[in-house]
Amino acid sequence: MTHDNDRDYRKSMKIALFITVVFLLVEIAGGLLSGSLALISDAGHMFSDVLALVLSLGAMTLALQLPTKERTYGYHRGEIFAAFINSLLLIGVSAVILWEAYQRAVNPAPVQGGLMFLVACVGLVANLGVAYLLHGSHNLNVRSAFLHVIGDTVSSVAVIVAAAWITFTGQVIADPILSGIIAILIVISAARILRETVSILLQFTPQSVDFDAVVADMTTVNGVDGVHHVHLWSLCSDINVLDAHVYSCERDVDKIEQIKQEIKERLKKYRILHSTLEFECRECRDCALVENMKEDHD
């Protein structure tokens, strides 16, 4: 059932990607013809939508490929590496837009408010259509792409307002001001992606996971006397991995297997889909010490 839902959303994402790319080109052309830097900036924002859709679609497609002897984790990290590179490119593009906005503010250039308004309206319709295609999914990649599109929809509304202002007042200063604001928003969004990708590449504990809560859940499983050497990191944006040593004085192999399965089941709520658990049993005197500590605590 889940597989069918993912497949349907891959089809929707392909359509959304096509619509976004087409309007990206329209917006660049409209910005050049109308002289609107705000439209060019909004195109930069839409470029981030294209990247988000490509990454999300690519991640869902690559996740279907089985690991090999040479690539035991498959291609999941490709999504993170691409996001890292793309976030750097977005920051670079935003820096150029900010510089151009400054130049426009110092030396105002004529802007065709009517054409700017028309292109922005078409962009709003395109964004609403893409948002409709992506809404309602529980997949984190699709939800991430959906949020990108919602942000661009708000940006399109802002460009429409600026175009109307220029048309009725002739104050073209609204164009560089708005383009600068959009560029800053892109930088903030790109910086957030950059920080998350660096954390994943450096194998930091996922920000969305409470490390102490994970350890507490593991240690409260019946038969577990302690957990140590816990390593928790992300393979990609929606798969977390854990390695840990589990201290248990249980000697029965079947009961150890039950303990292991209970731990793995509890880890699922933290999106820990891969876990390696090494069970250890020390001297009996250590077991007795643990039992005494438990009794003292009680």
C-alpha positions as CSV (number, residue, x, y, z in Angstrom):
1,M,0.0,0.0,0.0
2,T,2.8,2.4,0.9
3,H,4.7,1.6,-2.2
4,D,1.7,2.5,-4.4
5,N,1.3,5.8,-2.6
6,D,5.0,6.6,-3.1
7,R,4.7,5.7,-6.8
8,D,1.7,8.0,-7.2
9,Y,3.6,10.9,-5.7
10,R,6.6,10.2,-7.9
11,K,4.3,10.7,-10.9
12,S,2.9,13.9,-9.3
13,M,6.4,15.2,-8.6
14,K,7.4,14.6,-12.2
15,I,4.5,16.7,-13.4
16,A,5.2,19.3,-10.7
17,L,8.9,19.4,-11.8
18,F,7.9,20.0,-15.4
19,I,5.5,22.8,-14.5
20,T,8.1,24.4,-12.3
21,V,10.9,24.2,-14.9
22,V,8.7,25.7,-17.6
23,F,7.7,28.6,-15.5
24,L,11.2,29.1,-14.2
25,L,12.2,29.8,-17.9
26,V,9.1,32.0,-18.4
27,E,9.9,34.1,-15.3
28,I,13.5,34.6,-16.3
29,A,12.4,35.8,-19.7
30,G,9.7,38.0,-18.2
31,G,12.2,39.5,-15.8
32,L,14.6,40.3,-18.6
33,L,11.9,41.8,-20.9
34,S,10.2,43.8,-18.1
35,G,13.5,44.8,-16.4
36,S,12.2,43.5,-13.1
37,L,14.9,42.3,-10.8
38,A,12.2,41.0,-8.4
39,L,11.0,38.6,-11.1
40,I,14.6,37.4,-11.5
41,S,14.9,37.0,-7.8
42,D,11.7,35.1,-7.7
43,A,13.1,32.9,-10.5
44,G,16.0,32.2,-8.1
45,H,13.5,31.2,-5.5
46,M,11.8,28.9,-8.0
47,F,15.2,27.4,-8.9
48,S,15.4,26.3,-5.3
49,D,12.0,24.6,-5.8
50,V,13.4,22.8,-8.9
51,L,16.3,21.6,-6.8
52,A,14.0,20.5,-4.0
53,L,11.8,18.5,-6.4
54,V,14.8,16.9,-8.1
55,L,16.3,15.9,-4.8
56,S,13.1,14.6,-3.4
57,L,12.3,12.7,-6.6
58,G,15.8,11.4,-6.9
59,A,15.8,10.3,-3.2
60,M,12.6,8.3,-3.7
61,T,13.9,6.7,-6.9
62,L,17.4,5.9,-5.5
63,A,15.8,4.4,-2.4
64,L,14.3,1.7,-4.6
65,Q,17.7,0.5,-5.7
66,L,19.2,-2.4,-3.7
67,P,22.6,-2.1,-2.1
68,T,25.6,-3.8,-3.7
69,K,28.8,-5.2,-2.4
70,E,30.6,-2.0,-3.5
71,R,27.8,0.3,-2.2
72,T,26.5,-1.4,0.9
73,Y,24.3,1.6,1.8
74,G,23.1,2.2,-1.7
75,Y,22.9,5.8,-3.0
76,H,21.1,7.4,-0.1
77,R,24.0,9.8,0.6
78,G,23.8,11.1,-2.9
79,E,20.7,13.2,-1.9
80,I,22.7,14.8,0.9
81,F,25.7,15.6,-1.2
82,A,23.6,17.1,-3.9
83,A,21.7,19.2,-1.3
84,F,25.1,20.5,0.0
85,I,26.3,21.6,-3.4
86,N,22.9,23.1,-4.3
87,S,22.7,25.1,-1.1
88,L,26.1,26.6,-1.8
89,L,25.0,27.6,-5.4
90,L,21.8,29.2,-4.0
91,I,23.8,31.3,-1.6
92,G,26.1,32.4,-4.5
93,V,23.1,33.3,-6.7
94,S,21.5,35.2,-3.8
95,A,24.7,37.2,-3.3
96,V,24.6,38.3,-7.0
97,I,20.9,39.3,-6.7
98,L,21.7,41.4,-3.5
99,W,24.5,43.2,-5.4
100,E,22.2,43.9,-8.3
101,A,19.5,45.1,-6.0
102,Y,21.9,47.5,-4.4
103,Q,22.9,48.8,-7.9
104,R,19.3,49.2,-8.9
105,A,18.5,51.1,-5.6
106,V,21.4,53.5,-6.3
107,N,20.6,53.8,-10.0
108,P,16.9,53.0,-10.6
109,A,16.1,51.4,-13.9
110,P,12.7,51.4,-15.7
111,V,10.4,48.5,-15.0
112,Q,7.4,47.4,-17.0
113,G,4.9,46.9,-14.2
114,G,2.2,45.5,-16.4
115,L,4.3,42.7,-17.8
116,M,5.8,42.1,-14.4
117,F,2.3,41.8,-13.0
118,L,1.2,39.3,-15.7
119,V,4.2,37.0,-15.3
120,A,3.8,37.0,-11.5
121,C,0.1,36.1,-11.8
122,V,0.9,33.2,-14.1
123,G,3.6,32.1,-11.6
124,L,1.1,32.2,-8.7
125,V,-1.2,29.9,-10.7
126,A,1.7,27.5,-11.5
127,N,2.7,27.4,-7.8
128,L,-0.8,26.7,-6.6
129,G,-1.0,23.9,-9.2
130,V,2.2,22.3,-8.0
131,A,1.2,22.7,-4.3
132,Y,-2.1,20.9,-5.1
133,L,-0.1,18.0,-6.7
134,L,2.1,17.6,-3.6
135,H,-0.2,18.2,-0.7
136,G,-1.3,15.5,1.7
137,S,1.8,13.2,1.6
138,H,3.3,11.8,4.7
139,N,6.7,11.3,3.0
140,L,9.2,13.7,4.4
141,N,10.9,14.3,1.0
142,V,7.5,15.2,-0.6
143,R,6.6,17.4,2.4
144,S,9.9,19.2,2.2
145,A,9.3,20.0,-1.5
146,F,5.8,21.1,-0.7
147,L,7.0,23.6,1.8
148,H,9.5,25.0,-0.8
149,V,6.6,25.5,-3.2
150,I,4.4,27.2,-0.5
151,G,7.3,29.6,0.2
152,D,7.5,30.4,-3.5
153,T,3.7,31.0,-3.7
154,V,4.1,33.6,-1.0
155,S,6.9,35.2,-3.0
156,S,4.8,35.3,-6.1
157,V,2.0,37.2,-4.2
158,A,4.7,39.7,-3.0
159,V,5.8,40.2,-6.6
160,I,2.2,40.8,-7.7
161,V,1.8,43.5,-5.0
162,A,5.1,45.1,-6.0
163,A,4.1,45.1,-9.7
164,A,0.7,46.7,-8.9
165,W,2.5,49.3,-6.8
166,I,4.9,50.2,-9.6
167,T,2.1,50.3,-12.2
168,F,0.0,52.7,-10.2
169,T,2.7,54.8,-8.5
170,G,5.6,54.6,-10.9
171,Q,7.9,54.0,-7.9
172,V,10.4,51.5,-9.3
173,I,12.3,51.4,-6.0
174,A,9.8,48.7,-4.9
175,D,11.5,46.3,-7.4
176,P,15.0,46.2,-5.9
177,I,13.7,46.3,-2.4
178,L,11.5,43.3,-3.0
179,S,14.3,41.4,-4.9
180,G,16.6,42.0,-1.9
181,I,14.1,40.6,0.5
182,I,13.5,37.5,-1.6
183,A,17.3,37.0,-1.9
184,I,17.6,37.2,1.9
185,L,14.9,34.6,2.3
186,I,16.7,32.3,-0.1
187,V,19.9,32.7,1.8
188,I,18.1,31.8,5.1
189,S,16.6,28.8,3.5
190,A,19.8,27.7,1.8
191,A,21.8,28.2,5.0
192,R,19.4,26.0,6.9
193,I,19.8,23.2,4.3
194,L,23.5,23.7,4.4
195,R,23.6,23.3,8.1
196,E,21.5,20.2,8.0
197,T,23.6,18.6,5.2
198,V,26.9,19.3,7.0
199,S,25.5,17.7,10.2
200,I,24.5,14.6,8.3
201,L,27.8,14.4,6.4
202,L,29.7,14.7,9.7
203,Q,27.4,12.1,11.2
204,F,26.1,14.3,14.0
205,T,23.1,13.1,16.0
206,P,19.9,14.0,14.1
207,Q,18.4,17.3,15.3
208,S,15.0,15.8,15.3
209,V,16.0,12.9,17.6
210,D,16.3,13.2,21.4
211,F,19.4,11.1,22.2
212,D,18.6,10.7,25.8
213,A,15.1,9.6,25.0
214,V,16.5,6.9,22.6
215,V,18.8,5.6,25.3
216,A,16.0,5.6,27.9
217,D,13.7,3.7,25.6
218,M,16.4,1.1,25.1
219,T,17.4,0.7,28.8
220,T,13.8,0.3,29.9
221,V,13.3,-2.9,27.8
222,N,12.8,-5.8,30.2
223,G,16.1,-7.8,30.3
224,V,18.4,-4.8,29.5
225,D,20.8,-3.8,32.3
226,G,22.5,-1.0,30.5
227,V,23.4,0.6,27.1
228,H,26.7,2.1,26.2
229,H,28.9,3.0,23.1
230,V,25.8,4.4,21.5
231,H,26.4,6.0,18.1
232,L,23.4,7.7,16.3
233,W,23.6,9.4,12.9
234,S,21.6,10.0,9.7
235,L,22.2,8.1,6.5
236,C,20.0,10.6,4.6
237,S,17.1,12.9,5.4
238,D,14.7,10.2,6.4
239,I,16.8,7.3,7.5
240,N,18.6,7.2,10.9
241,V,21.2,4.6,11.9
242,L,22.3,3.4,15.4
243,D,25.1,1.3,16.7
244,A,25.1,0.3,20.4
245,H,26.4,-2.2,23.0
246,V,23.6,-3.7,25.1
247,Y,24.5,-5.0,28.5
248,S,22.2,-7.9,29.5
249,C,22.7,-10.8,31.8
250,E,20.2,-12.9,30.0
251,R,21.8,-16.2,28.8
252,D,18.9,-17.7,26.9
253,V,19.4,-17.1,23.1
254,D,15.6,-16.9,22.4
255,K,15.1,-14.3,25.1
256,I,18.0,-12.2,23.8
257,E,16.4,-12.3,20.4
258,Q,13.1,-11.1,21.9
259,I,15.0,-8.3,23.7
260,K,16.6,-7.3,20.4
261,Q,13.3,-7.2,18.5
262,E,11.7,-5.1,21.2
263,I,14.5,-2.6,21.1
264,K,14.3,-2.4,17.3
265,E,10.5,-1.9,17.5
266,R,11.0,1.0,19.9
267,L,13.6,2.6,17.7
268,K,11.2,2.8,14.7
269,K,9.4,5.9,16.2
270,Y,12.7,7.8,15.9
271,R,13.0,6.7,12.2
272,I,16.0,4.5,13.1
273,L,15.6,2.0,10.3
274,H,19.0,0.4,10.6
275,S,20.4,-0.6,13.9
276,T,23.3,-2.8,15.0
277,L,23.1,-4.1,18.5
278,E,26.0,-5.9,20.2
279,F,24.9,-7.8,23.3
280,E,27.4,-8.2,26.2
281,C,27.2,-10.3,29.4
282,R,29.9,-9.8,32.1
283,E,30.8,-11.9,35.1
284,C,28.0,-13.1,37.3
285,R,29.2,-10.9,40.1
286,D,28.6,-7.9,37.9
287,C,25.0,-9.1,37.3
288,A,24.5,-9.5,41.0
289,L,25.9,-5.9,41.5
290,V,23.4,-4.6,39.0
291,E,20.5,-6.4,40.7
292,N,21.7,-5.0,44.1
293,M,21.8,-1.5,42.6
294,K,18.2,-2.0,41.3
295,E,17.0,-3.2,44.7
296,D,18.7,-0.2,46.4
297,H,17.1,2.2,43.9
298,D,13.6,0.6,44.5
